[in-house]
Amino acid sequence: MDVTIDPRFNGPPDSGHGGYVSGVVARFLEGPARVRLHRPPPLGRRLDVRRSGSEVTLLDGEALVATGTPAEIDLVVPAVFSFAGAESASRG
């Protein structure tokens, strides 16, 4: 498999935007993912995507660009605040 980061998705000069590239890598995994960029992702050229077990790597030739692994998210969602409670709080 391979991907190309279009130059319009640049971040720093001559480099892919980290958030965008992380999303590109994460799409090769199911569910939440943890992505680590190892070097600035190049723009406009073919990058190899390789799988090894549950890990995905993004390579520029032999140079490691990014790795992605499944992740667990420990998220506590707060209770919904009522409209009346919000009105009351806004008065204080």
C-alpha positions in Angstrom: 0.0 0.0 0.0 1.1 3.6 -0.4 -0.1 7.1 0.2 1.0 10.6 -1.1 0.6 13.6 1.1 -0.7 16.4 -1.2 1.3 19.6 -0.9 -1.9 21.5 0.1 -1.8 19.6 3.4 1.5 21.2 4.4 2.3 22.2 7.9 5.8 23.6 8.3 7.5 24.5 5.0 8.1 21.4 2.9 6.4 19.1 5.4 3.0 17.5 5.9 0.7 18.9 8.6 1.2 16.6 11.6 -2.5 16.3 12.4 -3.4 15.5 8.9 -0.6 12.9 8.4 -1.5 11.3 11.7 -5.1 10.9 10.5 -3.8 9.3 7.3 -1.8 6.8 9.3 -4.7 6.2 11.7 -7.1 5.3 9.0 -5.2 2.0 8.5 -6.1 1.0 12.0 -9.5 0.1 13.5 -10.8 2.3 16.3 -8.8 4.8 18.3 -5.1 5.1 17.3 -1.9 6.5 18.7 0.4 7.9 15.9 4.0 9.1 16.3 5.8 11.2 13.7 9.5 10.3 13.6 10.5 12.9 11.0 8.8 15.7 8.9 6.5 13.9 6.5 7.5 14.7 2.9 5.0 16.2 0.5 4.0 15.1 -3.0 5.8 11.7 -3.2 4.8 8.1 -2.6 5.2 6.8 0.9 5.0 3.1 1.7 2.5 1.9 4.2 3.4 -1.4 5.9 1.6 -3.5 8.5 3.3 -5.7 11.1 0.9 -7.2 13.5 -1.2 -4.4 14.9 1.4 -1.7 14.0 1.4 0.4 10.8 4.5 2.2 9.6 4.8 5.0 7.0 8.1 4.9 5.2 9.9 7.3 2.8 12.2 4.8 1.1 13.9 3.2 4.2 13.4 6.3 6.4 10.7 5.9 9.1 8.2 8.7 8.9 5.5 7.6 11.3 4.2 4.7 13.3 0.6 4.0 14.3 -0.8 1.6 16.9 -4.2 0.9 18.4 -4.9 2.9 21.5 -7.4 2.9 24.4 -9.1 6.1 25.3 -10.0 6.6 28.9 -12.6 9.4 28.7 -15.1 10.5 31.3 -17.9 12.5 29.7 -19.4 15.0 32.2 -23.1 15.0 32.9 -25.3 17.3 30.8 -26.0 20.6 32.4 -29.6 21.6 32.4 -30.8 24.8 30.7 -32.3 26.0 34.0 -28.9 25.3 35.7 -27.1 27.2 33.0 -29.4 30.2 33.3 -28.9 30.2 37.1 -25.2 30.0 36.8 -25.0 32.9 34.3 -26.6 35.2 36.9 -23.8 34.7 39.4 
